[in-house]
Amino acid sequence: MLDPSSKSTPPVFAGDESLKSLRRALVSKKIYGAWRSAPSDSLLRINFASKKLISGQEAPKEEVYAAMKDYAARRPDRPNGASVVARGDE
């Protein structure tokens, strides 16, 4: 286990620049209060399972993601299956 008072970089980050960058971001004081856990997708899973868009509430995340993409493409406010455009890309 790592010593919390140690100022050295943990061995798992040694030699890997992407992991070093991630560690710097996570311990930076510049992003105070910005990190949160992702919200649960349980209500989406219940909804999609009831509509038979996924195999069940315990469906793999890849299946849920594919169903979300398909559902978004078929929304009534998107004529002819128009894709969603991110802000700034319009």
N, CA, C and O atoms as a printed pandas DataFrame, in Angstrom:
     atom_number atom_name residue_name chain_id  residue_number  x_coord  y_coord  z_coord
0              1         N          MET        A               1    0.845   -1.183    0.000
1              2        CA          MET        A               1    0.000    0.000    0.000
2              3         C          MET        A               1    0.881    1.233    0.000
3              4         O          MET        A               1    1.968    1.225    0.578
4              5         N          LEU        A               2    0.420    2.287   -0.642
5              6        CA          LEU        A               2    1.191    3.519   -0.742
6              7         C          LEU        A               2    1.097    4.329    0.537
7              8         O          LEU        A               2    0.057    4.361    1.195
8              9         N          ASP        A               3    2.179    4.972    0.873
9             10        CA          ASP        A               3    2.221    5.867    2.030
10            11         C          ASP        A               3    1.605    7.194    1.617
11            12         O          ASP        A               3    2.144    7.864    0.736
12            13         N          PRO        A               4    0.469    7.602    2.238
13            14        CA          PRO        A               4   -0.191    8.849    1.830
14            15         C          PRO        A               4    0.663   10.093    2.020
15            16         O          PRO        A               4    0.423   11.113    1.374
16            17         N          SER        A               5    1.659   10.019    2.903
17            18        CA          SER        A               5    2.518   11.182    3.121
18            19         C          SER        A               5    3.653   11.255    2.109
19            20         O          SER        A               5    4.397   12.235    2.079
20            21         N          SER        A               6    3.788   10.227    1.283
21            22        CA          SER        A               6    4.849   10.186    0.282
22            23         C          SER        A               6    4.559   11.177   -0.837
23            24         O          SER        A               6    3.426   11.272   -1.309
24            25         N          LYS        A               7    5.584   11.914   -1.260
25            26        CA          LYS        A               7    5.431   12.892   -2.351
26            27         C          LYS        A               7    5.830   12.293   -3.698
27            28         O          LYS        A               7    5.679   12.941   -4.734
28            29         N          SER        A               8    6.333   11.073   -3.688
29            30        CA          SER        A               8    6.797   10.472   -4.938
30            31         C          SER        A               8    5.627    9.909   -5.740
31            32         O          SER        A               8    4.560    9.632   -5.191
32            33         N          THR        A               9    5.838    9.744   -7.038
33            34        CA          THR        A               9    4.832    9.192   -7.930
34            35         C          THR        A               9    4.731    7.693   -7.676
35            36         O          THR        A               9    5.759    7.020   -7.604
36            37         N          PRO        A              10    3.521    7.151   -7.538
37            38        CA          PRO        A              10    3.376    5.713   -7.334
38            39         C          PRO        A              10    3.976    4.942   -8.506
39            40         O          PRO        A              10    3.942    5.430   -9.636
40            41         N          PRO        A              11    4.524    3.751   -8.265
41            42        CA          PRO        A              11    5.179    2.975   -9.321
42            43         C          PRO        A              11    4.283    2.671  -10.506
43            44         O          PRO        A              11    4.785    2.531  -11.621
44            45         N          VAL        A              12    2.959    2.562  -10.309
45            46        CA          VAL        A              12    2.055    2.245  -11.399
46            47         C          VAL        A              12    2.072    3.315  -12.485
47            48         O          VAL        A              12    1.721    3.034  -13.631
48            49         N          PHE        A              13    2.477    4.545  -12.140
49            50        CA          PHE        A              13    2.503    5.636  -13.101
50            51         C          PHE        A              13    3.872    5.826  -13.741
51            52         O          PHE        A              13    4.005    6.618  -14.674
52            53         N          ALA        A              14    4.870    5.134  -13.271
53            54        CA          ALA        A              14    6.229    5.321  -13.767
54            55         C          ALA        A              14    6.322    4.957  -15.246
55            56         O          ALA        A              14    5.933    3.859  -15.644
56            57         N          GLY        A              15    6.839    5.882  -16.064
57            58        CA          GLY        A              15    7.107    5.612  -17.469
58            59         C          GLY        A              15    5.911    5.735  -18.401
59            60         O          GLY        A              15    6.089    5.593  -19.611
60            61         N          ASP        A              16    4.731    5.985  -17.919
61            62        CA          ASP        A              16    3.566    6.079  -18.788
62            63         C          ASP        A              16    3.036    7.505  -18.735
63            64         O          ASP        A              16    2.450    7.916  -17.734
64            65         N          GLU        A              17    3.238    8.254  -19.802
65            66        CA          GLU        A              17    2.872    9.678  -19.819
66            67         C          GLU        A              17    1.374    9.919  -19.679
67            68         O          GLU        A              17    0.967   10.875  -19.018
68            69         N          SER        A              18    0.545    9.072  -20.286
69            70        CA          SER        A              18   -0.899    9.296  -20.177
70            71         C          SER        A              18   -1.369    9.098  -18.741
71            72         O          SER        A              18   -2.228    9.840  -18.265
72            73         N          LEU        A              19   -0.823    8.119  -18.058
73            74        CA          LEU        A              19   -1.199    7.912  -16.660
74            75         C          LEU        A              19   -0.650    9.023  -15.775
75            76         O          LEU        A              19   -1.289    9.411  -14.797
76            77         N          LYS        A              20    0.515    9.529  -16.108
77            78        CA          LYS        A              20    1.068   10.658  -15.350
78            79         C          LYS        A              20    0.170   11.889  -15.508
79            80         O          LYS        A              20   -0.083   12.608  -14.541
80            81         N          SER        A              21   -0.302   12.121  -16.720
81            82        CA          SER        A              21   -1.188   13.259  -16.971
82            83         C          SER        A              21   -2.501   13.103  -16.215
83            84         O          SER        A              21   -3.015   14.063  -15.642
84            85         N          LEU        A              22   -3.035   11.895  -16.218
85            86        CA          LEU        A              22   -4.269   11.632  -15.485
86            87         C          LEU        A              22   -4.067   11.871  -13.997
87            88         O          LEU        A              22   -4.912   12.490  -13.349
88            89         N          ARG        A              23   -2.974   11.397  -13.456
89            90        CA          ARG        A              23   -2.696   11.596  -12.032
90            91         C          ARG        A              23   -2.585   13.081  -11.709
91            92         O          ARG        A              23   -3.131   13.538  -10.704
92            93         N          ARG        A              24   -1.876   13.845  -12.559
93            94        CA          ARG        A              24   -1.754   15.296  -12.327
94            95         C          ARG        A              24   -3.132   15.960  -12.308
95            96         O          ARG        A              24   -3.396   16.834  -11.482
96            97         N          ALA        A              25   -4.001   15.543  -13.219
97            98        CA          ALA        A              25   -5.349   16.122  -13.266
98            99         C          ALA        A              25   -6.147   15.773  -12.015
99           100         O          ALA        A              25   -6.863   16.617  -11.476
100          101         N          LEU        A              26   -6.024   14.538  -11.555
101          102        CA          LEU        A              26   -6.796   14.105  -10.398
102          103         C          LEU        A              26   -6.349   14.754   -9.095
103          104         O          LEU        A              26   -7.164   14.959   -8.196
104          105         N          VAL        A              27   -5.069   15.079   -8.983
105          106        CA          VAL        A              27   -4.576   15.670   -7.732
106          107         C          VAL        A              27   -4.442   17.186   -7.815
107          108         O          VAL        A              27   -4.038   17.820   -6.840
108          109         N          SER        A              28   -4.772   17.777   -8.955
109          110        CA          SER        A              28   -4.643   19.211   -9.131
110          111         C          SER        A              28   -5.628   19.976   -8.252
111          112         O          SER        A              28   -6.786   19.579   -8.115
112          113         N          LYS        A              29   -5.171   21.052   -7.669
113          114        CA          LYS        A              29   -6.036   21.913   -6.860
114          115         C          LYS        A              29   -6.848   22.860   -7.762
115          116         O          LYS        A              29   -7.761   23.529   -7.277
116          117         N          LYS        A              30   -6.533   22.924   -9.049
117          118        CA          LYS        A              30   -7.237   23.806   -9.982
118          119         C          LYS        A              30   -8.640   23.301  -10.322
119          120         O          LYS        A              30   -9.472   24.072  -10.802
120          121         N          ILE        A              31   -8.908   22.040  -10.084
121          122        CA          ILE        A              31  -10.212   21.472  -10.435
122          123         C          ILE        A              31  -10.980   21.064   -9.178
123          124         O          ILE        A              31  -11.678   20.050   -9.176
124          125         N          TYR        A              32  -10.855   21.827   -8.148
125          126        CA          TYR        A              32  -11.520   21.549   -6.878
126          127         C          TYR        A              32  -13.024   21.355   -7.071
127          128         O          TYR        A              32  -13.699   22.188   -7.677
128          129         N          GLY        A              33  -13.528   20.258   -6.552
129          130        CA          GLY        A              33  -14.961   20.011   -6.546
130          131         C          GLY        A              33  -15.562   19.595   -7.876
131          132         O          GLY        A              33  -16.785   19.493   -7.976
132          133         N          ALA        A              34  -14.759   19.349   -8.900
133          134        CA          ALA        A              34  -15.295   19.045  -10.225
134          135         C          ALA        A              34  -15.543   17.553  -10.449
135          136         O          ALA        A              34  -16.232   17.195  -11.405
136          137         N          TRP        A              35  -15.015   16.683   -9.616
137          138        CA          TRP        A              35  -15.115   15.243   -9.862
138          139         C          TRP        A              35  -16.315   14.652   -9.139
139          140         O          TRP        A              35  -16.499   14.865   -7.941
140          141         N          ARG        A              36  -17.136   13.902   -9.887
141          142        CA          ARG        A              36  -18.290   13.217   -9.320
142          143         C          ARG        A              36  -18.418   11.844   -9.956
143          144         O          ARG        A              36  -17.862   11.586  -11.024
144          145         N          SER        A              37  -19.150   10.973   -9.294
145          146        CA          SER        A              37  -19.454    9.669   -9.870
146          147         C          SER        A              37  -20.483    9.848  -10.982
147          148         O          SER        A              37  -21.314   10.755  -10.941
148          149         N          ALA        A              38  -20.410    8.974  -11.965
149          150        CA          ALA        A              38  -21.382    9.017  -13.059
150          151         C          ALA        A              38  -22.761    8.642  -12.525
151          152         O          ALA        A              38  -22.862    7.811  -11.623
152          153         N          PRO        A              39  -23.828    9.239  -13.065
153          154        CA          PRO        A              39  -25.171    8.889  -12.611
154          155         C          PRO        A              39  -25.524    7.454  -13.016
155          156         O          PRO        A              39  -24.963    6.909  -13.966
156          157         N          SER        A              40  -26.441    6.870  -12.296
157          158        CA          SER        A              40  -26.888    5.509  -12.584
158          159         C          SER        A              40  -27.737    5.493  -13.856
159          160         O          SER        A              40  -28.439    6.458  -14.159
160          161         N          ASP        A              41  -27.664    4.402  -14.581
161          162        CA          ASP        A              41  -28.498    4.257  -15.777
162          163         C          ASP        A              41  -29.667    3.305  -15.520
163          164         O          ASP        A              41  -30.267    2.792  -16.465
164          165         N          SER        A              42  -29.991    3.070  -14.256
165          166        CA          SER        A              42  -31.023    2.080  -13.917
166          167         C          SER        A              42  -32.398    2.454  -14.476
167          168         O          SER        A              42  -33.115    1.578  -14.960
168          169         N          LEU        A              43  -32.784    3.737  -14.423
169          170        CA          LEU        A              43  -34.093    4.127  -14.964
170          171         C          LEU        A              43  -34.141    3.948  -16.479
171          172         O          LEU        A              43  -35.163    3.531  -17.022
172          173         N          LEU        A              44  -33.052    4.259  -17.155
173          174        CA          LEU        A              44  -32.977    4.045  -18.601
174          175         C          LEU        A              44  -33.110    2.562  -18.914
175          176         O          LEU        A              44  -33.831    2.180  -19.836
176          177         N          ARG        A              45  -32.415    1.726  -18.147
177          178        CA          ARG        A              45  -32.484    0.277  -18.360
178          179         C          ARG        A              45  -33.910   -0.248  -18.140
179          180         O          ARG        A              45  -34.389   -1.079  -18.911
180          181         N          ILE        A              46  -34.581    0.233  -17.099
181          182        CA          ILE        A              46  -35.967   -0.185  -16.835
182          183         C          ILE        A              46  -36.859    0.219  -18.009
183          184         O          ILE        A              46  -37.658   -0.583  -18.493
184          185         N          ASN        A              47  -36.720    1.445  -18.457
185          186        CA          ASN        A              47  -37.503    1.963  -19.579
186          187         C          ASN        A              47  -37.248    1.151  -20.845
187          188         O          ASN        A              47  -38.193    0.693  -21.487
188          189         N          PHE        A              48  -36.001    0.972  -21.203
189          190        CA          PHE        A              48  -35.652    0.255  -22.431
190          191         C          PHE        A              48  -36.052   -1.218  -22.355
191          192         O          PHE        A              48  -36.492   -1.787  -23.355
192          193         N          ALA        A              49  -35.908   -1.838  -21.197
193          194        CA          ALA        A              49  -36.293   -3.249  -21.052
194          195         C          ALA        A              49  -37.805   -3.394  -21.208
195          196         O          ALA        A              49  -38.272   -4.354  -21.822
196          197         N          SER        A              50  -38.578   -2.448  -20.658
197          198        CA          SER        A              50  -40.042   -2.520  -20.770
198          199         C          SER        A              50  -40.504   -2.345  -22.214
199          200         O          SER        A              50  -41.555   -2.856  -22.601
200          201         N          LYS        A              51  -39.714   -1.618  -23.008
201          202        CA          LYS        A              51  -40.043   -1.410  -24.427
202          203         C          LYS        A              51  -39.383   -2.452  -25.326
203          204         O          LYS        A              51  -39.478   -2.383  -26.552
204          205         N          LYS        A              52  -38.711   -3.422  -24.695
205          206        CA          LYS        A              52  -38.020   -4.511  -25.416
206          207         C          LYS        A              52  -36.911   -3.982  -26.340
207          208         O          LYS        A              52  -36.609   -4.585  -27.370
208          209         N          LEU        A              53  -36.314   -2.851  -25.956
209          210        CA          LEU        A              53  -35.199   -2.304  -26.739
210          211         C          LEU        A              53  -33.875   -2.936  -26.331
211          212         O          LEU        A              53  -32.898   -2.891  -27.078
212          213         N          ILE        A              54  -33.853   -3.528  -25.133
213          214        CA          ILE        A              54  -32.696   -4.297  -24.659
214          215         C          ILE        A              54  -33.209   -5.618  -24.104
215          216         O          ILE        A              54  -34.397   -5.759  -23.814
216          217         N          SER        A              55  -32.306   -6.586  -23.958
217          218        CA          SER        A              55  -32.710   -7.928  -23.538
218          219         C          SER        A              55  -33.228   -7.983  -22.107
219          220         O          SER        A              55  -33.996   -8.883  -21.768
220          221         N          GLY        A              56  -32.830   -7.054  -21.273
221          222        CA          GLY        A              56  -33.284   -7.018  -19.888
222          223         C          GLY        A              56  -32.528   -5.948  -19.125
223          224         O          GLY        A              56  -31.616   -5.320  -19.662
224          225         N          GLN        A              57  -32.910   -5.740  -17.860
225          226        CA          GLN        A              57  -32.283   -4.691  -17.063
226          227         C          GLN        A              57  -30.805   -4.951  -16.794
227          228         O          GLN        A              57  -30.055   -4.023  -16.492
228          229         N          GLU        A              58  -30.389   -6.202  -16.902
229          230        CA          GLU        A              58  -28.989   -6.562  -16.672
230          231         C          GLU        A              58  -28.202   -6.675  -17.985
231          232         O          GLU        A              58  -27.129   -7.278  -18.010
232          233         N          ALA        A              59  -28.721   -6.108  -19.059
233          234        CA          ALA        A              59  -28.060   -6.172  -20.367
234          235         C          ALA        A              59  -26.657   -5.568  -20.285
235          236         O          ALA        A              59  -26.421   -4.657  -19.490
236          237         N          PRO        A              60  -25.725   -6.068  -21.099
237          238        CA          PRO        A              60  -24.371   -5.498  -21.108
238          239         C          PRO        A              60  -24.389   -4.035  -21.547
239          240         O          PRO        A              60  -25.266   -3.616  -22.303
240          241         N          LYS        A              61  -23.425   -3.274  -21.072
241          242        CA          LYS        A              61  -23.384   -1.835  -21.369
242          243         C          LYS        A              61  -23.305   -1.568  -22.870
243          244         O          LYS        A              61  -23.822   -0.553  -23.337
244          245         N          GLU        A              62  -22.673   -2.451  -23.631
245          246        CA          GLU        A              62  -22.583   -2.270  -25.079
246          247         C          GLU        A              62  -23.967   -2.346  -25.724
247          248         O          GLU        A              62  -24.269   -1.594  -26.651
248          249         N          GLU        A              63  -24.802   -3.257  -25.230
249          250        CA          GLU        A              63  -26.162   -3.394  -25.748
250          251         C          GLU        A              63  -27.000   -2.154  -25.410
251          252         O          GLU        A              63  -27.771   -1.673  -26.240
252          253         N          VAL        A              64  -26.842   -1.650  -24.197
253          254        CA          VAL        A              64  -27.575   -0.456  -23.767
254          255         C          VAL        A              64  -27.139    0.748  -24.601
255          256         O          VAL        A              64  -27.972    1.545  -25.033
256          257         N          TYR        A              65  -25.837    0.875  -24.825
257          258        CA          TYR        A              65  -25.318    1.993  -25.626
258          259         C          TYR        A              65  -25.862    1.934  -27.056
259          260         O          TYR        A              65  -26.270    2.954  -27.612
260          261         N          ALA        A              66  -25.865    0.747  -27.642
261          262        CA          ALA        A              66  -26.387    0.590  -29.005
262          263         C          ALA        A              66  -27.875    0.953  -29.048
263          264         O          ALA        A              66  -28.328    1.588  -30.001
264          265         N          ALA        A              67  -28.636    0.554  -28.026
265          266        CA          ALA        A              67  -30.063    0.880  -27.966
266          267         C          ALA        A              67  -30.264    2.382  -27.808
267          268         O          ALA        A              67  -31.189    2.944  -28.393
268          269         N          MET        A              68  -29.413    3.038  -27.026
269          270        CA          MET        A              68  -29.503    4.494  -26.864
270          271         C          MET        A              68  -29.269    5.199  -28.192
271          272         O          MET        A              68  -30.004    6.124  -28.537
272          273         N          LYS        A              69  -28.255    4.774  -28.941
273          274        CA          LYS        A              69  -27.969    5.383  -30.240
274          275         C          LYS        A              69  -29.139    5.191  -31.199
275          276         O          LYS        A              69  -29.541    6.124  -31.895
276          277         N          ASP        A              70  -29.682    3.971  -31.230
277          278        CA          ASP        A              70  -30.807    3.679  -32.112
278          279         C          ASP        A              70  -32.031    4.499  -31.709
279          280         O          ASP        A              70  -32.715    5.051  -32.571
280          281         N          TYR        A              71  -32.309    4.583  -30.431
281          282        CA          TYR        A              71  -33.448    5.349  -29.923
282          283         C          TYR        A              71  -33.304    6.834  -30.266
283          284         O          TYR        A              71  -34.265    7.470  -30.698
284          285         N          ALA        A              72  -32.119    7.374  -30.076
285          286        CA          ALA        A              72  -31.881    8.792  -30.375
286          287         C          ALA        A              72  -32.064    9.078  -31.867
287          288         O          ALA        A              72  -32.565   10.140  -32.237
288          289         N          ALA        A              73  -31.665    8.146  -32.716
289          290        CA          ALA        A              73  -31.793    8.338  -34.160
290          291         C          ALA        A              73  -33.249    8.293  -34.614
291          292         O          ALA        A              73  -33.592    8.867  -35.647
292          293         N          ARG        A              74  -34.111    7.612  -33.845
293          294        CA          ARG        A              74  -35.513    7.453  -34.245
294          295         C          ARG        A              74  -36.458    8.391  -33.510
295          296         O          ARG        A              74  -37.673    8.245  -33.645
296          297         N          ARG        A              75  -35.960    9.332  -32.750
297          298        CA          ARG        A              75  -36.825   10.253  -32.002
298          299         C          ARG        A              75  -37.696   11.053  -32.955
299          300         O          ARG        A              75  -37.238   11.448  -34.027
300          301         N          PRO        A              76  -38.972   11.300  -32.572
301          302        CA          PRO        A              76  -39.890   12.032  -33.460
302          303         C          PRO        A              76  -39.459   13.475  -33.741
303          304         O          PRO        A              76  -39.835   14.035  -34.771
304          305         N          ASP        A              77  -38.689   14.074  -32.859
305          306        CA          ASP        A              77  -38.254   15.452  -33.103
306          307         C          ASP        A              77  -37.016   15.508  -33.990
307          308         O          ASP        A              77  -36.450   16.582  -34.198
308          309         N          ARG        A              78  -36.599   14.381  -34.503
309          310        CA          ARG        A              78  -35.466   14.301  -35.430
310          311         C          ARG        A              78  -35.982   13.739  -36.753
311          312         O          ARG        A              78  -35.928   12.526  -36.957
312          313         N          PRO        A              79  -36.480   14.580  -37.651
313          314        CA          PRO        A              79  -37.047   14.079  -38.911
314          315         C          PRO        A              79  -36.027   13.305  -39.736
315          316         O          PRO        A              79  -34.858   13.682  -39.819
316          317         N          ASN        A              80  -36.487   12.223  -40.340
317          318        CA          ASN        A              80  -35.665   11.382  -41.211
318          319         C          ASN        A              80  -34.430   10.833  -40.515
319          320         O          ASN        A              80  -33.419   10.571  -41.167
320          321         N          GLY        A              81  -34.498   10.655  -39.184
321          322        CA          GLY        A              81  -33.374   10.077  -38.449
322          323         C          GLY        A              81  -32.153   10.956  -38.432
323          324         O          GLY        A              81  -31.031   10.455  -38.349
324          325         N          ALA        A              82  -32.348   12.277  -38.510
325          326        CA          ALA        A              82  -31.208   13.206  -38.511
326          327         C          ALA        A              82  -30.342   12.980  -37.280
327          328         O          ALA        A              82  -30.856   12.743  -36.186
328          329         N          SER        A              83  -29.065   13.051  -37.456
329          330        CA          SER        A              83  -28.166   12.824  -36.330
330          331         C          SER        A              83  -28.106   14.045  -35.430
331          332         O          SER        A              83  -28.431   15.157  -35.846
332          333         N          VAL        A              84  -27.695   13.829  -34.213
333          334        CA          VAL        A              84  -27.562   14.897  -33.236
334          335         C          VAL        A              84  -26.275   15.656  -33.519
335          336         O          VAL        A              84  -25.223   15.046  -33.709
336          337         N          VAL        A              85  -26.348   16.978  -33.548
337          338        CA          VAL        A              85  -25.173   17.815  -33.793
338          339         C          VAL        A              85  -24.768   18.464  -32.488
339          340         O          VAL        A              85  -25.579   19.112  -31.826
340          341         N          ALA        A              86  -23.493   18.285  -32.116
341          342        CA          ALA        A              86  -22.999   18.898  -30.875
342          343         C          ALA        A              86  -22.922   20.402  -31.047
343          344         O          ALA        A              86  -22.694   20.894  -32.152
344          345         N          ARG        A              87  -23.110   21.127  -29.968
345          346        CA          ARG        A              87  -22.988   22.594  -30.027
346          347         C          ARG        A              87  -21.595   22.968  -30.500
347          348         O          ARG        A              87  -20.599   22.353  -30.117
348          349         N          GLY        A              88  -21.551   23.957  -31.311
349          350        CA          GLY        A              88  -20.272   24.418  -31.847
350          351         C          GLY        A              88  -19.936   23.759  -33.170
351          352         O          GLY        A              88  -19.084   24.253  -33.908
352          353         N          ASP        A              89  -20.608   22.628  -33.487
353          354        CA          ASP        A              89  -20.367   21.933  -34.750
354          355         C          ASP        A              89  -21.413   22.275  -35.794
355          356         O          ASP        A              89  -21.375   21.744  -36.904
356          357         N          GLU        A              90  -22.342   23.150  -35.458
357          358        CA          GLU        A              90  -23.462   23.456  -36.360
358          359         C          GLU        A              90  -22.994   24.281  -37.532
359          360         O          GLU        A              90  -23.795   24.634  -38.397
